[in-house]
Amino acid sequence: MPTNRETSRVRVTVLVRIRDGVLDPQGEAVKQALKDMGHSTIEDVRIGKIVEVILPSGPGLPELAKEWCERLLANPVVERYEIASIDPL
């Protein structure tokens, strides 16, 4: 339990990925490199990002995280996002 001087905190984890059908040059480069290493069964590679934000716990965190994604973290034209978790620290 937090004391008066401590605030409970949470980690919000967001996954951002390139949308299906959108060219992923990084993914293509990694796929080719894996094939060059002898991994001929690789069919596709997509590169994304994980964003972790730590902040004080409070009401409305899912809505706040959604706002971050839609306004800053993901480009809705070429990316999709998923709020993977909101975990206490």
Secondary structure as UniProt FT lines:
FT   TURN            4..5
FT   STRAND          9..18
FT   TURN            20..21
FT   HELIX           25..36
FT   TURN            37..38
FT   TURN            40..41
FT   STRAND          48..56
FT   TURN            59..60
FT   HELIX           61..68
FT   HELIX           69..73
FT   TURN            76..78
FT   STRAND          79..88
//
